[in-house]
Amino acid sequence: MTCPRHADLSAYADDMVQPAERARFSQHMAGCPVCQHRLDEITALGQSLRAMPSPQLGFDLAAQLNDRLNERQRDRQRASHPAPPWSGWLGWMPAGLAGGLALASGIWLGGLLLGGGAAMAPGAGLVRVFDPVPPGGLCAAAELCRLSKGMP
């Protein structure tokens, strides 16, 4: 038999194996000092863990569990008496009011930036910069003057 794994040795130490498998492990342990040493270490570790003091919780776990169970019972009773359909919307009311207020203030501030909301056309002098004819009326090339004036 090959040496058992650590988990198998731990199960053997905790007496959690079948009787037939326990007999095989016992035979192997009698002839394998390595496995016997590992089993001794596992047993010593288990004994030292059991010897450690139990920590005190500082609160009553049973009372907390009872409170949770009672709360679930109350929730089930509330579920049998449904709430009015509009009660779910009350939770969204603050977000809706904040969104509406933000939208209204954005529109108001945008109106202030536009100068009363009327769109203003740029002056004619500013648009002349984009004409194909340079200031002074002279064309840079003769074909540009004819095309811009509609001449054949």
N, CA, C and O atoms as a GROMACS GRO file, in nm:
protein
  608
    1MET      N    1   0.085  -0.118   0.000
    1MET     CA    2   0.000   0.000   0.000
    1MET      C    3   0.090   0.124   0.000
    1MET      O    4   0.192   0.128   0.069
    2THR      N    5   0.050   0.225  -0.078
    2THR     CA    6   0.123   0.350  -0.078
    2THR      C    7   0.084   0.430   0.045
    2THR      O    8  -0.019   0.404   0.108
    3CYS      N    9   0.166   0.525   0.079
    3CYS     CA   10   0.139   0.607   0.198
    3CYS      C   11   0.013   0.690   0.177
    3CYS      O   12  -0.004   0.750   0.071
    4PRO      N   13  -0.075   0.693   0.276
    4PRO     CA   14  -0.198   0.771   0.262
    4PRO      C   15  -0.169   0.921   0.263
    4PRO      O   16  -0.067   0.966   0.314
    5ARG      N   17  -0.265   0.996   0.206
    5ARG     CA   18  -0.253   1.142   0.205
    5ARG      C   19  -0.278   1.196   0.346
    5ARG      O   20  -0.326   1.126   0.435
    6HIS      N   21  -0.244   1.324   0.361
    6HIS     CA   22  -0.261   1.390   0.491
    6HIS      C   23  -0.408   1.390   0.533
    6HIS      O   24  -0.440   1.368   0.650
    7ALA      N   25  -0.499   1.416   0.437
    7ALA     CA   26  -0.642   1.421   0.470
    7ALA      C   27  -0.690   1.284   0.516
    7ALA      O   28  -0.774   1.274   0.606
    8ASP      N   29  -0.638   1.176   0.453
    8ASP     CA   30  -0.677   1.041   0.495
    8ASP      C   31  -0.624   1.010   0.635
    8ASP      O   32  -0.694   0.948   0.716
    9LEU      N   33  -0.501   1.054   0.663
    9LEU     CA   34  -0.446   1.032   0.798
    9LEU      C   35  -0.526   1.110   0.902
    9LEU      O   36  -0.549   1.061   1.013
   10SER      N   37  -0.569   1.230   0.867
   10SER     CA   38  -0.649   1.310   0.959
   10SER      C   39  -0.783   1.243   0.986
   10SER      O   40  -0.830   1.241   1.099
   11ALA      N   41  -0.845   1.188   0.880
   11ALA     CA   42  -0.971   1.116   0.899
   11ALA      C   43  -0.950   0.992   0.984
   11ALA      O   44  -1.035   0.958   1.066
   12TYR      N   45  -0.837   0.924   0.967
   12TYR     CA   46  -0.804   0.806   1.049
   12TYR      C   47  -0.786   0.846   1.195
   12TYR      O   48  -0.832   0.776   1.285
   13ALA      N   49  -0.719   0.959   1.218
   13ALA     CA   50  -0.697   1.005   1.356
   13ALA      C   51  -0.829   1.045   1.422
   13ALA      O   52  -0.845   1.028   1.543
   14ASP      N   53  -0.923   1.096   1.345
   14ASP     CA   54  -1.052   1.138   1.398
   14ASP      C   55  -1.154   1.025   1.400
   14ASP      O   56  -1.270   1.047   1.436
   15ASP      N   57  -1.112   0.903   1.361
   15ASP     CA   58  -1.197   0.784   1.357
   15ASP      C   59  -1.316   0.806   1.264
   15ASP      O   60  -1.430   0.775   1.298
   16MET      N   61  -1.288   0.862   1.145
   16MET     CA   62  -1.392   0.892   1.048
   16MET      C   63  -1.382   0.805   0.923
   16MET      O   64  -1.434   0.842   0.818
   17VAL      N   65  -1.316   0.690   0.932
   17VAL     CA   66  -1.301   0.601   0.816
   17VAL      C   67  -1.378   0.472   0.841
   17VAL      O   68  -1.410   0.438   0.955
   18GLN      N   69  -1.408   0.401   0.733
   18GLN     CA   70  -1.479   0.274   0.741
   18GLN      C   71  -1.391   0.170   0.810
   18GLN      O   72  -1.268   0.182   0.807
   19PRO      N   73  -1.450   0.069   0.872
   19PRO     CA   74  -1.371  -0.032   0.944
   19PRO      C   75  -1.271  -0.106   0.855
   19PRO      O   76  -1.159  -0.134   0.899
   20ALA      N   77  -1.307  -0.138   0.732
   20ALA     CA   78  -1.214  -0.209   0.643
   20ALA      C   79  -1.094  -0.120   0.610
   20ALA      O   80  -0.980  -0.166   0.609
   21GLU      N   81  -1.121   0.006   0.583
   21GLU     CA   82  -1.013   0.100   0.551
   21GLU      C   83  -0.927   0.126   0.676
   21GLU      O   84  -0.806   0.144   0.665
   22ARG      N   85  -0.989   0.127   0.791
   22ARG     CA   86  -0.915   0.147   0.916
   22ARG      C   87  -0.818   0.030   0.938
   22ARG      O   88  -0.706   0.051   0.984
   23ALA      N   89  -0.860  -0.091   0.907
   23ALA     CA   90  -0.773  -0.207   0.923
   23ALA      C   91  -0.653  -0.198   0.828
   23ALA      O   92  -0.541  -0.231   0.867
   24ARG      N   93  -0.676  -0.153   0.703
   24ARG     CA   94  -0.565  -0.135   0.608
   24ARG      C   95  -0.468  -0.030   0.657
   24ARG      O   96  -0.347  -0.048   0.649
   25PHE      N   97  -0.522   0.084   0.709
   25PHE     CA   98  -0.434   0.189   0.761
   25PHE      C   99  -0.352   0.139   0.880
   25PHE      O  100  -0.234   0.172   0.892
   26SER      N  101  -0.415   0.061   0.967
   26SER     CA  102  -0.344   0.010   1.084
   26SER      C  103  -0.229  -0.081   1.043
   26SER      O  104  -0.121  -0.076   1.101
   27GLN      N  105  -0.252  -0.165   0.942
   27GLN     CA  106  -0.144  -0.251   0.893
   27GLN      C  107  -0.031  -0.168   0.834
   27GLN      O  108   0.086  -0.196   0.857
   28HIS      N  109  -0.068  -0.065   0.758
   28HIS     CA  110   0.034   0.020   0.696
   28HIS      C  111   0.113   0.096   0.803
   28HIS      O  112   0.235   0.111   0.792
   29MET      N  113   0.044   0.145   0.906
   29MET     CA  114   0.110   0.223   1.012
   29MET      C  115   0.212   0.137   1.089
   29MET      O  116   0.314   0.187   1.136
   30ALA      N  117   0.181   0.009   1.101
   30ALA     CA  118   0.272  -0.079   1.174
   30ALA      C  119   0.407  -0.093   1.104
   30ALA      O  120   0.509  -0.114   1.170
   31GLY      N  121   0.408  -0.081   0.971
   31GLY     CA  122   0.533  -0.099   0.898
   31GLY      C  123   0.592   0.028   0.841
   31GLY      O  124   0.698   0.022   0.779
   32CYS      N  125   0.528   0.146   0.859
   32CYS     CA  126   0.577   0.270   0.798
   32CYS      C  127   0.603   0.374   0.908
   32CYS      O  128   0.508   0.432   0.960
   33PRO      N  129   0.730   0.397   0.943
   33PRO     CA  130   0.758   0.495   1.048
   33PRO      C  131   0.726   0.640   1.007
   33PRO      O  132   0.696   0.723   1.092
   34VAL      N  133   0.732   0.669   0.877
   34VAL     CA  134   0.702   0.806   0.831
   34VAL      C  135   0.555   0.838   0.855
   34VAL      O  136   0.522   0.944   0.908
   35CYS      N  137   0.468   0.746   0.816
   35CYS     CA  138   0.325   0.769   0.836
   35CYS      C  139   0.290   0.769   0.985
   35CYS      O  140   0.205   0.846   1.028
   36GLN      N  141   0.356   0.684   1.062
   36GLN     CA  142   0.332   0.681   1.206
   36GLN      C  143   0.371   0.815   1.270
   36GLN      O  144   0.303   0.864   1.360
   37HIS      N  145   0.482   0.873   1.223
   37HIS     CA  146   0.525   1.004   1.275
   37HIS      C  147   0.424   1.113   1.238
   37HIS      O  148   0.390   1.198   1.320
   38ARG      N  149   0.376   1.110   1.111
   38ARG     CA  150   0.276   1.209   1.069
   38ARG      C  151   0.148   1.193   1.148
   38ARG      O  152   0.085   1.292   1.186
   39LEU      N  153   0.107   1.069   1.174
   39LEU     CA  154  -0.014   1.045   1.252
   39LEU      C  155   0.003   1.096   1.395
   39LEU      O  156  -0.090   1.153   1.453
   40ASP      N  157   0.122   1.076   1.451
   40ASP     CA  158   0.148   1.128   1.586
   40ASP      C  159   0.140   1.280   1.590
   40ASP      O  160   0.088   1.337   1.685
   41GLU      N  161   0.192   1.346   1.484
   41GLU     CA  162   0.184   1.493   1.478
   41GLU      C  163   0.040   1.540   1.467
   41GLU      O  164   0.000   1.636   1.532
   42ILE      N  165  -0.039   1.473   1.385
   42ILE     CA  166  -0.180   1.510   1.367
   42ILE      C  167  -0.255   1.492   1.499
   42ILE      O  168  -0.336   1.577   1.537
   43THR      N  169  -0.229   1.380   1.568
   43THR     CA  170  -0.296   1.354   1.696
   43THR      C  171  -0.256   1.459   1.800
   43THR      O  172  -0.341   1.509   1.875
   44ALA      N  173  -0.127   1.493   1.804
   44ALA     CA  174  -0.082   1.595   1.900
   44ALA      C  175  -0.144   1.731   1.870
   44ALA      O  176  -0.182   1.804   1.961
   45LEU      N  177  -0.155   1.764   1.743
   45LEU     CA  178  -0.218   1.891   1.704
   45LEU      C  179  -0.364   1.894   1.747
   45LEU      O  180  -0.411   1.994   1.800
   46GLY      N  181  -0.435   1.785   1.725
   46GLY     CA  182  -0.576   1.778   1.766
   46GLY      C  183  -0.592   1.792   1.916
   46GLY      O  184  -0.683   1.860   1.963
   47GLN      N  185  -0.503   1.728   1.992
   47GLN     CA  186  -0.512   1.738   2.138
   47GLN      C  187  -0.482   1.879   2.186
   47GLN      O  188  -0.547   1.929   2.278
   48SER      N  189  -0.383   1.944   2.123
   48SER     CA  190  -0.352   2.082   2.165
   48SER      C  191  -0.464   2.178   2.128
   48SER      O  192  -0.490   2.274   2.202
   49LEU      N  193  -0.531   2.155   2.017
   49LEU     CA  194  -0.645   2.240   1.980
   49LEU      C  195  -0.761   2.220   2.077
   49LEU      O  196  -0.828   2.317   2.115
   50ARG      N  197  -0.785   2.096   2.117
   50ARG     CA  198  -0.894   2.072   2.212
   50ARG      C  199  -0.862   2.129   2.350
   50ARG      O  200  -0.953   2.162   2.426
   51ALA      N  201  -0.733   2.140   2.382
   51ALA     CA  202  -0.693   2.192   2.514
   51ALA      C  203  -0.701   2.344   2.521
   51ALA      O  204  -0.698   2.401   2.631
   52MET      N  205  -0.712   2.411   2.408
   52MET     CA  206  -0.720   2.558   2.409
   52MET      C  207  -0.852   2.603   2.471
   52MET      O  208  -0.954   2.536   2.457
   53PRO      N  209  -0.849   2.717   2.540
   53PRO     CA  210  -0.974   2.766   2.601
   53PRO      C  211  -1.070   2.819   2.494
   53PRO      O  212  -1.026   2.870   2.391
   54SER      N  213  -1.198   2.806   2.520
   54SER     CA  214  -1.299   2.858   2.428
   54SER      C  215  -1.312   3.008   2.450
   54SER      O  216  -1.320   3.053   2.564
   55PRO      N  217  -1.315   3.085   2.344
   55PRO     CA  218  -1.331   3.230   2.362
   55PRO      C  219  -1.475   3.263   2.401
   55PRO      O  220  -1.570   3.198   2.358
   56GLN      N  221  -1.488   3.364   2.482
   56GLN     CA  222  -1.619   3.413   2.523
   56GLN      C  223  -1.668   3.510   2.415
   56GLN      O  224  -1.592   3.596   2.371
   57LEU      N  225  -1.792   3.496   2.374
   57LEU     CA  226  -1.844   3.577   2.265
   57LEU      C  227  -1.866   3.722   2.304
   57LEU      O  228  -1.838   3.810   2.223
   58GLY      N  229  -1.912   3.750   2.420
   58GLY     CA  230  -1.941   3.888   2.459
   58GLY      C  231  -2.080   3.932   2.418
   58GLY      O  232  -2.120   4.045   2.446
   59PHE      N  233  -2.155   3.846   2.351
   59PHE     CA  234  -2.293   3.875   2.317
   59PHE      C  235  -2.368   3.743   2.311
   59PHE      O  236  -2.308   3.636   2.302
   60ASP      N  237  -2.498   3.752   2.318
   60ASP     CA  238  -2.581   3.632   2.320
   60ASP      C  239  -2.622   3.599   2.178
   60ASP      O  240  -2.709   3.665   2.120
   61LEU      N  241  -2.560   3.497   2.121
   61LEU     CA  242  -2.587   3.458   1.984
   61LEU      C  243  -2.728   3.404   1.969
   61LEU      O  244  -2.794   3.430   1.868
   62ALA      N  245  -2.775   3.330   2.067
   62ALA     CA  246  -2.911   3.273   2.061
   62ALA      C  247  -3.016   3.384   2.057
   62ALA      O  248  -3.115   3.373   1.984
   63ALA      N  249  -2.995   3.490   2.133
   63ALA     CA  250  -3.092   3.601   2.133
   63ALA      C  251  -3.094   3.669   1.996
   63ALA      O  252  -3.200   3.707   1.948
   64GLN      N  253  -2.977   3.684   1.936
   64GLN     CA  254  -2.973   3.747   1.803
   64GLN      C  255  -3.044   3.660   1.699
   64GLN      O  256  -3.115   3.712   1.613
   65LEU      N  257  -3.024   3.529   1.707
   65LEU     CA  258  -3.092   3.440   1.613
   65LEU      C  259  -3.243   3.444   1.634
   65LEU      O  260  -3.319   3.444   1.537
   66ASN      N  261  -3.286   3.448   1.759
   66ASN     CA  262  -3.430   3.458   1.786
   66ASN      C  263  -3.486   3.588   1.733
   66ASN      O  264  -3.597   3.590   1.679
   67ASP      N  265  -3.412   3.698   1.746
   67ASP     CA  266  -3.458   3.827   1.693
   67ASP      C  267  -3.474   3.820   1.541
   67ASP      O  268  -3.571   3.871   1.486
   68ARG      N  269  -3.378   3.756   1.475
   68ARG     CA  270  -3.387   3.744   1.328
   68ARG      C  271  -3.507   3.658   1.288
   68ARG      O  272  -3.577   3.691   1.192
   69LEU      N  273  -3.529   3.549   1.360
   69LEU     CA  274  -3.643   3.464   1.328
   69LEU      C  275  -3.774   3.536   1.351
   69LEU      O  276  -3.867   3.524   1.270
   70ASN      N  277  -3.784   3.612   1.460
   70ASN     CA  278  -3.905   3.690   1.486
   70ASN      C  279  -3.926   3.796   1.379
   70ASN      O  280  -4.039   3.824   1.339
   71GLU      N  281  -3.816   3.857   1.333
   71GLU     CA  282  -3.827   3.958   1.228
   71GLU      C  283  -3.879   3.896   1.098
   71GLU      O  284  -3.961   3.956   1.029
   72ARG      N  285  -3.830   3.778   1.065
   72ARG     CA  286  -3.880   3.710   0.945
   72ARG      C  287  -4.028   3.677   0.959
   72ARG      O  288  -4.104   3.688   0.862
   73GLN      N  289  -4.069   3.638   1.078
   73GLN     CA  290  -4.210   3.608   1.100
   73GLN      C  291  -4.294   3.734   1.080
   73GLN      O  292  -4.401   3.728   1.019
   74ARG      N  293  -4.246   3.848   1.130
   74ARG     CA  294  -4.318   3.975   1.110
   74ARG      C  295  -4.322   4.013   0.963
   74ARG      O  296  -4.423   4.065   0.915
   75ASP      N  297  -4.212   3.987   0.890
   75ASP     CA  298  -4.211   4.017   0.746
   75ASP      C  299  -4.313   3.932   0.672
   75ASP      O  300  -4.378   3.981   0.579
   76ARG      N  301  -4.328   3.808   0.712
   76ARG     CA  302  -4.428   3.722   0.647
   76ARG      C  303  -4.569   3.772   0.676
   76ARG      O  304  -4.656   3.768   0.589
   77GLN      N  305  -4.591   3.821   0.798
   77GLN     CA  306  -4.722   3.874   0.831
   77GLN      C  307  -4.751   4.001   0.751
   77GLN      O  308  -4.863   4.023   0.707
   78ARG      N  309  -4.648   4.084   0.734
   78ARG     CA  310  -4.666   4.207   0.654
   78ARG      C  311  -4.695   4.173   0.509
   78ARG      O  312  -4.772   4.242   0.442
   79ALA      N  313  -4.632   4.065   0.460
   79ALA     CA  314  -4.652   4.026   0.320
   79ALA      C  315  -4.796   3.982   0.297
   79ALA      O  316  -4.848   3.995   0.186
   80SER      N  317  -4.860   3.929   0.401
   80SER     CA  318  -5.000   3.890   0.385
   80SER      C  319  -5.092   4.012   0.376
   80SER      O  320  -5.202   4.000   0.323
   81HIS      N  321  -5.049   4.128   0.426
   81HIS     CA  322  -5.123   4.254   0.415
   81HIS      C  323  -5.043   4.346   0.323
   81HIS      O  324  -4.956   4.419   0.371
   82PRO      N  325  -5.070   4.345   0.191
   82PRO     CA  326  -4.987   4.423   0.099
   82PRO      C  327  -5.001   4.574   0.121
   82PRO      O  328  -5.107   4.623   0.162
   83ALA      N  329  -4.893   4.644   0.094
   83ALA     CA  330  -4.891   4.790   0.107
   83ALA      C  331  -4.959   4.852  -0.015
   83ALA      O  332  -4.971   4.786  -0.119
   84PRO      N  333  -5.003   4.976  -0.004
   84PRO     CA  334  -5.065   5.042  -0.120
   84PRO      C  335  -4.966   5.053  -0.236
   84PRO      O  336  -4.845   5.061  -0.213
   85PRO      N  337  -5.014   5.054  -0.359
   85PRO     CA  338  -4.924   5.055  -0.475
   85PRO      C  339  -4.834   5.178  -0.484
   85PRO      O  340  -4.725   5.169  -0.539
   86TRP      N  341  -4.876   5.290  -0.433
   86TRP     CA  342  -4.796   5.412  -0.443
   86TRP      C  343  -4.686   5.419  -0.339
   86TRP      O  344  -4.600   5.507  -0.347
   87SER      N  345  -4.685   5.328  -0.241
   87SER     CA  346  -4.587   5.338  -0.134
   87SER      C  347  -4.445   5.310  -0.184
   87SER      O  348  -4.349   5.358  -0.124
   88GLY      N  349  -4.428   5.234  -0.291
   88GLY     CA  350  -4.295   5.207  -0.345
   88GLY      C  351  -4.232   5.329  -0.409
   88GLY      O  352  -4.109   5.341  -0.414
   89TRP      N  353  -4.315   5.421  -0.458
   89TRP     CA  354  -4.262   5.541  -0.525
   89TRP      C  355  -4.209   5.643  -0.426
   89TRP      O  356  -4.132   5.731  -0.465
   90LEU      N  357  -4.248   5.633  -0.301
   90LEU     CA  358  -4.201   5.731  -0.203
   90LEU      C  359  -4.051   5.726  -0.184
   90LEU      O  360  -3.989   5.828  -0.153
   91GLY      N  361  -3.990   5.612  -0.203
   91GLY     CA  362  -3.846   5.601  -0.190
   91GLY      C  363  -3.772   5.674  -0.301
   91GLY      O  364  -3.658   5.716  -0.282
   92TRP      N  365  -3.835   5.689  -0.418
   92TRP     CA  366  -3.772   5.757  -0.532
   92TRP      C  367  -3.798   5.908  -0.532
   92TRP      O  368  -3.738   5.980  -0.611
   93MET      N  369  -3.884   5.955  -0.446
   93MET     CA  370  -3.920   6.097  -0.447
   93MET      C  371  -3.801   6.191  -0.427
   93MET      O  372  -3.791   6.287  -0.503
   94PRO      N  373  -3.712   6.170  -0.332
   94PRO     CA  374  -3.599   6.263  -0.318
   94PRO      C  375  -3.511   6.268  -0.443
   94PRO      O  376  -3.464   6.376  -0.481
   95ALA      N  377  -3.487   6.154  -0.505
   95ALA     CA  378  -3.404   6.153  -0.626
   95ALA      C  379  -3.474   6.227  -0.740
   95ALA      O  380  -3.410   6.299  -0.816
   96GLY      N  381  -3.605   6.209  -0.752
   96GLY     CA  382  -3.680   6.279  -0.857
   96GLY      C  383  -3.682   6.429  -0.835
   96GLY      O  384  -3.666   6.506  -0.930
   97LEU      N  385  -3.700   6.470  -0.711
   97LEU     CA  386  -3.698   6.614  -0.682
   97LEU      C  387  -3.560   6.674  -0.710
   97LEU      O  388  -3.550   6.784  -0.764
   98ALA      N  389  -3.455   6.604  -0.672
   98ALA     CA  390  -3.320   6.655  -0.696
   98ALA      C  391  -3.292   6.663  -0.846
   98ALA      O  392  -3.232   6.760  -0.892
   99GLY      N  393  -3.334   6.562  -0.922
   99GLY     CA  394  -3.314   6.565  -1.067
   99GLY      C  395  -3.390   6.678  -1.133
   99GLY      O  396  -3.338   6.747  -1.220
  100GLY      N  397  -3.515   6.698  -1.091
  100GLY     CA  398  -3.595   6.808  -1.147
  100GLY      C  399  -3.536   6.943  -1.114
  100GLY      O  400  -3.535   7.033  -1.199
  101LEU      N  401  -3.487   6.959  -0.992
  101LEU     CA  402  -3.425   7.085  -0.952
  101LEU      C  403  -3.298   7.111  -1.033
  101LEU      O  404  -3.273   7.224  -1.075
  102ALA      N  405  -3.217   7.007  -1.054
  102ALA     CA  406  -3.095   7.023  -1.134
  102ALA      C  407  -3.128   7.060  -1.278
  102ALA      O  408  -3.060   7.145  -1.336
  103LEU      N  409  -3.230   6.999  -1.335
  103LEU     CA  410  -3.270   7.030  -1.472
  103LEU      C  411  -3.322   7.173  -1.483
  103LEU      O  412  -3.286   7.245  -1.577
  104ALA      N  413  -3.406   7.215  -1.390
  104ALA     CA  414  -3.461   7.351  -1.394
  104ALA      C  415  -3.351   7.456  -1.377
  104ALA      O  416  -3.350   7.557  -1.447
  105SER      N  417  -3.256   7.430  -1.285
  105SER     CA  418  -3.149   7.529  -1.267
  105SER      C  419  -3.056   7.531  -1.389
  105SER      O  420  -3.004   7.637  -1.422
  106GLY      N  421  -3.035   7.419  -1.455
  106GLY     CA  422  -2.954   7.418  -1.577
  106GLY      C  423  -3.018   7.498  -1.689
  106GLY      O  424  -2.950   7.571  -1.761
  107ILE      N  425  -3.148   7.485  -1.704
  107ILE     CA  426  -3.219   7.563  -1.807
  107ILE      C  427  -3.215   7.712  -1.773
  107ILE      O  428  -3.194   7.794  -1.862
  108TRP      N  429  -3.233   7.746  -1.648
  108TRP     CA  430  -3.230   7.887  -1.608
  108TRP      C  431  -3.092   7.947  -1.630
  108TRP      O  432  -3.080   8.057  -1.685
  109LEU      N  433  -2.985   7.875  -1.588
  109LEU     CA  434  -2.850   7.927  -1.609
  109LEU      C  435  -2.814   7.934  -1.756
  109LEU      O  436  -2.743   8.026  -1.798
  110GLY      N  437  -2.860   7.840  -1.836
  110GLY     CA  438  -2.836   7.847  -1.980
  110GLY      C  439  -2.902   7.969  -2.043
  110GLY      O  440  -2.846   8.032  -2.132
  111GLY      N  441  -3.021   8.002  -1.995
  111GLY     CA  442  -3.089   8.121  -2.045
  111GLY      C  443  -3.013   8.248  -2.009
  111GLY      O  444  -3.010   8.342  -2.087
  112LEU      N  445  -2.952   8.250  -1.891
  112LEU     CA  446  -2.873   8.367  -1.852
  112LEU      C  447  -2.749   8.381  -1.941
  112LEU      O  448  -2.710   8.493  -1.975
  113LEU      N  449  -2.687   8.270  -1.977
  113LEU     CA  450  -2.568   8.276  -2.062
  113LEU      C  451  -2.599   8.321  -2.204
  113LEU      O  452  -2.515   8.384  -2.268
  114LEU      N  453  -2.716   8.288  -2.253
  114LEU     CA  454  -2.753   8.326  -2.389
  114LEU      C  455  -2.805   8.469  -2.398
  114LEU      O  456  -2.837   8.515  -2.507
  115GLY      N  457  -2.815   8.536  -2.291
  115GLY     CA  458  -2.860   8.675  -2.294
  115GLY      C  459  -3.009   8.685  -2.316
  115GLY      O  460  -3.054   8.760  -2.403
  116GLY      N  461  -3.084   8.616  -2.242
  116GLY     CA  462  -3.230   8.625  -2.254
  116GLY      C  463  -3.287   8.520  -2.346
  116GLY      O  464  -3.408   8.517  -2.365
  117GLY      N  465  -3.207   8.436  -2.401
  117GLY     CA  466  -3.257   8.327  -2.481
  117GLY      C  467  -3.264   8.358  -2.629
  117GLY      O  468  -3.289   8.266  -2.707
  118ALA      N  469  -3.243   8.482  -2.674
  118ALA     CA  470  -3.251   8.514  -2.817
  118ALA      C  471  -3.116   8.489  -2.882
  118ALA      O  472  -3.012   8.531  -2.831
  119ALA      N  473  -3.119   8.420  -2.994
  119ALA     CA  474  -2.995   8.394  -3.068
  119ALA      C  475  -2.958   8.520  -3.144
  119ALA      O  476  -3.044   8.580  -3.208
  120MET      N  477  -2.834   8.559  -3.139
  120MET     CA  478  -2.790   8.681  -3.205
  120MET      C  479  -2.702   8.645  -3.324
  120MET      O  480  -2.612   8.562  -3.313
  121ALA      N  481  -2.729   8.708  -3.439
  121ALA     CA  482  -2.649   8.684  -3.559
  121ALA      C  483  -2.523   8.770  -3.552
  121ALA      O  484  -2.528   8.884  -3.507
  122PRO      N  485  -2.410   8.715  -3.597
  122PRO     CA  486  -2.288   8.795  -3.595
  122PRO      C  487  -2.298   8.912  -3.694
  122PRO      O  488  -2.370   8.906  -3.793
  123GLY      N  489  -2.225   9.015  -3.665
  123GLY     CA  490  -2.226   9.131  -3.752
  123GLY      C  491  -2.173   9.098  -3.891
  123GLY      O  492  -2.098   9.003  -3.909
  124ALA      N  493  -2.213   9.179  -3.991
  124ALA     CA  494  -2.173   9.155  -4.129
  124ALA      C  495  -2.023   9.170  -4.148
  124ALA      O  496  -1.964   9.104  -4.233
  125GLY      N  497  -1.962   9.256  -4.068
  125GLY     CA  498  -1.818   9.276  -4.081
  125GLY      C  499  -1.740   9.150  -4.043
  125GLY      O  500  -1.635   9.123  -4.102
  126LEU      N  501  -1.788   9.075  -3.949
  126LEU     CA  502  -1.720   8.953  -3.909
  126LEU      C  503  -1.729   8.844  -4.015
  126LEU      O  504  -1.638   8.763  -4.031
  127VAL      N  505  -1.840   8.842  -4.087
  127VAL     CA  506  -1.860   8.739  -4.188
  127VAL      C  507  -1.776   8.768  -4.312
  127VAL      O  508  -1.743   8.675  -4.385
  128ARG      N  509  -1.743   8.892  -4.338
  128ARG     CA  510  -1.667   8.930  -4.458
  128ARG      C  511  -1.527   8.867  -4.458
  128ARG      O  512  -1.464   8.858  -4.563
  129VAL      N  513  -1.481   8.824  -4.344
  129VAL     CA  514  -1.349   8.762  -4.338
  129VAL      C  515  -1.345   8.636  -4.421
  129VAL      O  516  -1.239   8.598  -4.471
  130PHE      N  517  -1.457   8.569  -4.436
  130PHE     CA  518  -1.462   8.441  -4.507
  130PHE      C  519  -1.494   8.457  -4.656
  130PHE      O  520  -1.511   8.356  -4.724
  131ASP      N  521  -1.504   8.578  -4.708
  131ASP     CA  522  -1.529   8.600  -4.851
  131ASP      C  523  -1.409   8.557  -4.934
  131ASP      O  524  -1.296   8.565  -4.886
  132PRO      N  525  -1.432   8.510  -5.059
  132PRO     CA  526  -1.318   8.475  -5.145
  132PRO      C  527  -1.243   8.598  -5.196
  132PRO      O  528  -1.128   8.588  -5.239
  133VAL      N  529  -1.309   8.715  -5.192
  133VAL     CA  530  -1.245   8.837  -5.241
  133VAL      C  531  -1.181   8.908  -5.123
  133VAL      O  532  -1.250   8.937  -5.025
  134PRO      N  533  -1.053   8.936  -5.128
  134PRO     CA  534  -0.989   9.002  -5.017
  134PRO      C  535  -1.038   9.146  -5.002
  134PRO      O  536  -1.093   9.202  -5.097
  135PRO      N  537  -1.017   9.206  -4.884
  135PRO     CA  538  -1.059   9.346  -4.867
  135PRO      C  539  -0.990   9.435  -4.970
  135PRO      O  540  -0.872   9.416  -5.001
  136GLY      N  541  -1.061   9.531  -5.021
  136GLY     CA  542  -1.007   9.620  -5.124
  136GLY      C  543  -1.064   9.585  -5.260
  136GLY      O  544  -1.048   9.662  -5.354
  137GLY      N  545  -1.129   9.470  -5.274
  137GLY     CA  546  -1.197   9.434  -5.398
  137GLY      C  547  -1.108   9.378  -5.505
  137GLY      O  548  -1.157   9.359  -5.617
  138LEU      N  549  -0.987   9.349  -5.483
  138LEU     CA  550  -0.901   9.292  -5.585
  138LEU      C  551  -0.899   9.140  -5.570
  138LEU      O  552  -0.889   9.089  -5.459
  139CYS      N  553  -0.907   9.071  -5.678
  139CYS     CA  554  -0.907   8.925  -5.674
  139CYS      C  555  -0.764   8.875  -5.672
  139CYS      O  556  -0.674   8.934  -5.730
  140ALA      N  557  -0.746   8.764  -5.604
  140ALA     CA  558  -0.615   8.701  -5.600
  140ALA      C  559  -0.587   8.635  -5.734
  140ALA      O  560  -0.471   8.628  -5.776
  141ALA      N  561  -0.689   8.585  -5.801
  141ALA     CA  562  -0.676   8.524  -5.933
  141ALA      C  563  -0.801   8.560  -6.012
  141ALA      O  564  -0.909   8.572  -5.954
  142ALA      N  565  -0.787   8.577  -6.139
  142ALA     CA  566  -0.898   8.624  -6.222
  142ALA      C  567  -1.012   8.522  -6.225
  142ALA      O  568  -1.129   8.562  -6.227
  143GLU      N  569  -0.982   8.392  -6.226
  143GLU     CA  570  -1.089   8.291  -6.232
  143GLU      C  571  -1.173   8.288  -6.105
  143GLU      O  572  -1.290   8.251  -6.110
  144LEU      N  573  -1.115   8.326  -5.991
  144LEU     CA  574  -1.192   8.329  -5.867
  144LEU      C  575  -1.294   8.442  -5.868
  144LEU      O  576  -1.404   8.425  -5.817
  145CYS      N  577  -1.260   8.554  -5.926
  145CYS     CA  578  -1.353   8.666  -5.932
  145CYS      C  579  -1.470   8.634  -6.023
  145CYS      O  580  -1.584   8.669  -5.991
  146ARG      N  581  -1.447   8.570  -6.134
  146ARG     CA  582  -1.555   8.538  -6.225
  146ARG      C  583  -1.648   8.433  -6.165
  146ARG      O  584  -1.770   8.444  -6.179
  147LEU      N  585  -1.593   8.332  -6.097
  147LEU     CA  586  -1.677   8.228  -6.039
  147LEU      C  587  -1.762   8.282  -5.925
  147LEU      O  588  -1.878   8.244  -5.910
  148SER      N  589  -1.705   8.371  -5.844
  148SER     CA  590  -1.782   8.421  -5.730
  148SER      C  591  -1.889   8.519  -5.773
  148SER      O  592  -1.988   8.536  -5.701
  149LYS      N  593  -1.873   8.586  -5.890
  149LYS     CA  594  -1.973   8.682  -5.937
  149LYS      C  595  -2.070   8.618  -6.034
  149LYS      O  596  -2.160   8.685  -6.084
  150GLY      N  597  -2.052   8.491  -6.062
  150GLY     CA  598  -2.144   8.421  -6.152
  150GLY      C  599  -2.119   8.452  -6.297
  150GLY      O  600  -2.212   8.438  -6.377
  151MET      N  601  -2.002   8.492  -6.336
  151MET     CA  602  -1.971   8.522  -6.475
  151MET      C  603  -1.928   8.394  -6.546
  151MET      O  604  -1.862   8.310  -6.486
  152PRO      N  605  -1.966   8.380  -6.674
  152PRO     CA  606  -1.925   8.261  -6.748
  152PRO      C  607  -1.780   8.261  -6.788
  152PRO      O  608  -1.734   8.167  -6.852
   0.00000   0.00000   0.00000
